[in-house]
Amino acid sequence: MSLLQFGLVMKNLLLPTFFAACVCLSAAGSAQDSNWPQWRGPQGDGTTTASGVVTEFAANKNVKWRIDLPEAGNSTPIVWGDRVFVTQPLSDSKQRALMCLDRETGGELWVRGVEYTTTETTHNTNPYCSASPVTDGERVIAWFGSAGLVCWDFAGTELWRRDLGQQEHMWGYGSSPIMHDGLCILNFGPGNRETLIAVDVATGETRWEVNSIDDAAERELSGPENDGNANDFKSDEARNSRLRGSWNTPLIIDVDGRSELIAVLPRRVTAFDPATGKELWTCGGGAPLAYASPMESDGVIVALGGYGGATLAVKAGGSGNVTDSRRIWHHPKGDGWLGTGVADDGAVYVCNMNGVLSCTDVQSGEELWKARVDGGGTWSSITQTADGLMFLLTKSGSITVFRPSRESFQAVSVNQLQEKSNASVVIAGSDIFVRTDVALWAFGQPKKRAE
């Protein structure tokens, strides 16, 4: 029965029964708060409706559990119900693995691996299995680069596997799969092959695929403000070692009743119809290196450039080339971002590679303030709770909690794990999960002892 049908039935029941239904619906909402089904959370934007989590935690404070991990990894876990899923390289056995853990204890429920013996290029700071998995509560799907896209049920039974071809770039891959209306959508690349592909979550069959390499578009949309040379646009086998590419995870938004799949691609931001893959609009002036995922605020998309590349904002909902008509600001040189920020009250909060947190007005592009956070540089993306707290993890394992403010940096706490990390903070219900190079942590309020 759909929620709509359920509501119509309940409308005709007696008042006491209606009150009981309200309790059930409230519980369902709480259950949704407790899940973190994909990279960047339930909406893919770094936010959660969960609130009231602890703001002070460390190795000896508010720890629910800690488990050692076999080796370093950059992916973040996902959470559904009583289970935690995390991708994990297992180099000794040449496996790309998915681990399923008990949420309350961290105990291992099962591990499933995909053997891949062929050498795959990457950077030593970007281990294999850097993509986070995704789940719909019945299935969990993980992308393992050249080892393929694999789907399991919650018991660990493999349902299907897709070989999407070789992923080839000197810095490896980083985009995570997402789910939307029965589709699993992936930004495959960067390298010689770069595609946006959507497969059926139940069968793995391709529903649509779009070649996202467009040298002509990159040349046309780059503009004189970009300093890339002409050779950057030449299609040949050297593409996998060029200083260009897209590592971010697309974002799905609703604009005027239309769903748009927003992808930050080299030198451009492009929107697609998530149901068909049809291109809706594209905006030029982006950076050759697109690490950070897109951010959205009241229909405005903010795209950050990596390693000092261009940053821009564009109004979603357009058609065709909207560079001149809907791009509302553009900065040819940025601070250099790998992580993604969070939008709140018409401003975006993001931290650069050097550990400088900034607040920027979405409509004007004006930087409202910036402040250095504890722990140095970061690749992390910011996570925000419903009660306004923002969590930022730095490479040294320092987690800064702060409140959004357009006026100034409002620090709440600084928490030290003393373990290096390139992952991001996950918040599901009252639990906080943090992946480091050596461990997976779960933090939360300690349970009260029965008197």
Buried (B, 14 or more C-beta within 10 A) or exposed (E): EEEEEEEEEBEEEEEEEEEEBEEEBEEEEEEBBBBBBBBBBBBBBBBBBBBEBBBEBBEEEBBBBBBEBBBBBBBBBBBBEEBBBBBBBBEEEBBBBBBBBEBBEBEEBBBBBBEBEEEBBBEEEBBBBBBBBBBBEEBBBBBBBBBBBBBBEBEEEEBBBBEBEBBBBBBBBBBBBBBBEEBBBBBBBBBBBBBBBBBBBBEBEEBBBBEBBBEEBBBBBBBEEBEBEEEBBEEEEEBBEBBBBBBBBBBBBEBEEEBBBBBBBBBBBBBBBBBEBEBBBBBBBBBBBBBBBBBBBEBBBBBBBBBBBBBBBBBBBBEEBBBEEBBBBBBBEBBBBBBBBBBBEEBBBBBBBEBBBBBBBBEEBEEBBBBEBBBEBBBBBBBBBBEBBBBBBBBBBBBBBBBBBBEEBEBBBBBBBEBEBBBBBBBBBBBBBBBBBBBBBBBBEEEEEEE
